[in-house]
Amino acid sequence: MPHPLKDYIAATGDTLTAFAARIGVSRRTLSRIIARERAPRPEIARRIVEATGGAVSMAALFGADESAVPDLAGRRLEESDVDVALLAQVLRHTLERVSEGRGRPPADALIEAAAEAVANTYAAMTAVTTRRGPDRLVQALRPVLEEILKDCPGLRLPRARLDEAARQASILYLEAKPRLQR
């Protein structure tokens, strides 16, 4: 049976080398994990779950059924609630900025759905990550921005620029949120 991480990497069109770099391990280490020659250390497993947005679970990495994995969902963090309306505004602004007049901006309904998806992903990641604030929001934003841009002809971005757009959107959101709560 193929390793779920191997399937994930193949399905996303990523490479072992790129994925290994993203989670901070060598290609050889990642290959050994996928070949089941070595179980990932807990920290590496957490980074794999984060990098896949939960598509590869802890249970899948350790070959356990879901009931054997500790329930970390109770470890809710105070910032796990995302203001979807504010996030939609930030996404709209970010997409306008990165498009620089190229292509047609996405429809409001798409941006609102994307904001909801980011909020749900961010909240779900509470169970699998200890990252907080901008880093976790960037993890939730990156794949959503990537999907939106696929549907907008003329708005293709290199990965580095996409990562920067996700980081800037995260910072903008987190800076604006406290002002609304005053």
C-alpha positions in Angstrom: 0.0 0.0 0.0 1.5 3.4 -1.0 2.4 5.8 1.7 -0.3 8.6 2.0 2.4 11.3 1.8 3.7 9.8 -1.5 0.1 10.0 -2.8 -0.3 13.5 -1.6 3.0 14.7 -3.2 2.1 13.0 -6.5 -1.4 14.5 -6.5 -0.2 18.0 -5.9 2.5 17.8 -8.5 5.2 18.6 -5.9 8.6 17.0 -5.8 10.1 15.1 -2.9 13.0 17.6 -2.8 10.7 20.7 -2.7 8.4 19.1 0.0 11.4 18.0 2.1 12.8 21.6 2.0 9.4 23.0 2.9 9.3 20.8 6.1 13.0 21.2 6.9 14.3 17.7 6.3 16.6 16.2 3.8 15.2 14.4 0.7 16.8 11.2 2.0 14.9 11.5 5.4 11.6 12.1 3.6 12.3 9.1 1.2 12.9 6.9 4.3 9.7 8.0 5.9 7.7 7.3 2.7 9.4 3.9 2.3 8.4 3.2 5.9 12.0 2.6 6.8 11.7 5.1 9.5 8.8 6.7 11.4 8.9 10.5 11.5 9.9 12.2 14.7 6.8 14.0 16.3 8.1 17.4 15.2 8.5 16.3 11.6 5.1 14.6 11.6 3.5 17.8 12.8 5.3 19.8 10.0 4.0 17.2 7.5 0.5 17.5 8.7 0.7 21.3 8.6 2.3 21.4 5.1 -0.4 19.2 3.8 -3.2 21.1 5.5 -4.2 18.0 7.3 -4.6 15.9 4.1 -2.0 13.6 5.6 -3.0 13.0 9.2 -0.9 11.9 12.2 -2.8 8.6 12.1 -1.9 8.0 8.5 1.8 8.8 9.2 2.0 6.4 12.1 -0.2 3.7 10.6 -2.7 4.0 13.4 -6.4 4.2 13.3 -7.9 7.6 14.2 -9.0 6.4 17.6 -5.3 5.7 18.6 -4.2 9.2 18.0 -4.6 11.6 20.9 -7.4 14.1 20.5 -5.7 17.5 20.4 -8.8 19.3 19.3 -9.4 20.4 22.9 -6.3 22.5 22.7 -8.2 25.4 21.2 -6.3 28.6 21.1 -7.9 32.0 21.7 -7.2 33.2 18.2 -8.8 30.3 16.4 -11.8 32.4 15.6 -11.3 34.2 12.3 -13.4 37.2 11.3 -14.5 36.0 7.9 -15.8 39.4 6.7 -12.5 41.1 7.6 -10.6 38.3 6.0 -12.6 38.7 2.8 -11.7 42.4 2.7 -8.1 41.5 3.2 -8.2 38.8 0.4 -9.9 41.3 -1.9 -7.2 43.9 -1.2 -4.4 41.4 -1.5 -5.7 40.1 -4.9 -6.1 43.6 -6.2 -2.5 44.4 -5.2 -0.9 41.3 -6.6 -2.9 41.5 -9.9 -1.4 45.0 -10.7 -4.2 45.6 -13.2 -3.7 42.2 -15.0 -6.6 40.0 -15.4 -10.1 40.3 -14.0 -10.4 40.2 -10.2 -12.4 37.3 -8.7 -16.1 37.7 -8.0 -17.1 38.7 -4.5 -18.8 35.3 -3.9 -15.5 33.5 -4.7 -13.6 35.8 -2.3 -16.2 35.2 0.5 -16.1 31.4 0.0 -12.3 31.6 0.1 -12.3 33.6 3.3 -14.6 31.0 4.8 -12.3 28.2 3.6 -9.3 29.9 5.2 -11.2 30.4 8.5 -12.2 26.7 8.6 -8.6 25.6 7.8 -7.1 27.9 10.4 -9.5 26.6 13.1 -8.9 23.0 12.0 -5.1 23.4 12.2 -5.5 24.2 16.0 -5.5 20.4 16.5 -2.3 19.7 14.6 0.0 22.7 15.1 1.5 24.8 17.8 2.1 27.7 15.4 0.1 30.8 16.2 -0.8 34.1 14.5 0.8 34.9 11.2 2.6 31.6 10.6 -0.6 29.6 10.9 -2.7 32.0 9.0 -0.1 32.0 6.1 -0.4 28.1 6.1 -4.2 28.5 5.7 -4.0 31.3 3.2 -1.4 30.0 0.7 -3.4 27.1 -0.8 -6.6 29.2 -1.0 -4.8 32.1 -2.8 -3.2 29.6 -5.1 -6.6 28.1 -6.1 -8.2 31.5 -6.6 -5.3 32.6 -8.9 -5.8 29.4 -10.9 -9.3 30.6 -11.8 -8.2 34.1 -12.7 -6.5 34.2 -16.1 -3.6 36.6 -16.1 -3.0 36.4 -12.4 -0.5 33.7 -12.2 2.3 34.2 -9.6 5.6 32.6 -9.0 5.6 30.6 -5.7 7.8 33.1 -4.0 5.4 35.9 -4.8 2.4 33.8 -3.7 4.1 33.1 -0.4 4.8 36.8 0.1 1.2 37.6 -0.8 0.0 35.1 1.8 2.4 36.6 4.4 1.3 40.2 3.7 -2.4 39.2 3.8 -1.8 37.5 7.2 0.0 40.5 8.6 -2.7 42.9 7.3 -5.5 40.8 8.8 -3.8 40.4 12.2 -3.1 44.2 12.3 -6.6 45.1 11.4 -8.4 42.6 13.7 -7.4 44.2 17.1 -8.5 47.6 15.9 -12.0 46.2 15.3 -12.1 44.7 18.8 -11.5 48.0 20.6 
